[in-house]
Amino acid sequence: MFRRRAVKFKVSGAPWVVAVEHFAGLAPPRGRFGKHVFNAILVCFWLATCFVMASWVSATELQSLEIVSQSGVHVFSVELAATDEERERGLMFRKELADGHGMLFDFETDRNVAMWMKNTLIPLDMIFIRSDGRISNIAENTEPMSTRVIPSRGAVRAVLEVAGGTAKRLGIMVGDRVAHPMFGGS
């Protein structure tokens, strides 16, 4: 059923012998032909991994978004979460979010939405935006890892998540205008 091979290596200068068991057919290939097949499999695996990573990177392309408030124009680089999977994952498991960066959740039409902070490691400000580009609600410094529901308090087209404390620091308020192609290019 299996064959044994002894592999020698040194640990801190002392020789050790370790028996490594390989099930039939899973041992490293031998001979010239086996080596080429094994290398071809590795190349295919590497190409598949690159393809998956490239599709993930393209999904996280940054777009420019501006918020016009009484204190000035504030520019953000945002990732767009437009699919159910992207909206579901959001900013989960991120350990940091740089100033001036965020994620824009596109819900395609105005509707009441509810957000939460499950598996989100950092506090966020959630800025709820109507389809006309006006901010309708802001949930500031939301609690990390919380499953508490954060409602939009009215129909919104999108939600912008930025680092916690950003809205207060920049003077962003309900009624301010958001400029992004999603809101008619305004």
Secondary structure by P-SEA (a helix, b strand, c coil): cbbbbbbbbbcccbbbbbbbbbcccccccccaaaaaaaaaaaaaaaaaaaaaaaaaaaabbbbbbbbbccccbbbbbbbbbccaaaaaacccccccccccbbbbbbcccbbbbbbbbccccbbbbbbbbccccccccccccccccccccccccccccbbbbccccccccccccccccccccccccc
